[in-house]
Amino acid sequence: MDAAAPLTLGTTNLPAVDRLREKAEELEGVFLNTLVSEMFKGLSTDASGFGGGHAEETWRGMLSEQYAAEMAKAGGIGVADQILASLVQSQQAPNVPLTHAIGAYQR
């Protein structure tokens, strides 16, 4: 495969696109972990649950990571697809130097 060839969503058998998808799913997993962790913060950790205490708080952190990772692998909420599309689009864009103002910075 030519190194300069653009990536397309229609050719998902390309190793580069597969790697981008993997990284996009990882990023969506991080985002979902934040959401799930916040959800768990609202649950009490008293003795009526799993016994409460520091161990339960630690376990909840690991559980939220696993929930988030599985949700992302199962399709998530669409964040990975949007990230992948954006990454592929940026790979297809010509390498044009920035010559205009970007926020407070100029080139």
Beta strands, then each sheet from edge to edge (+ up, - down):
end
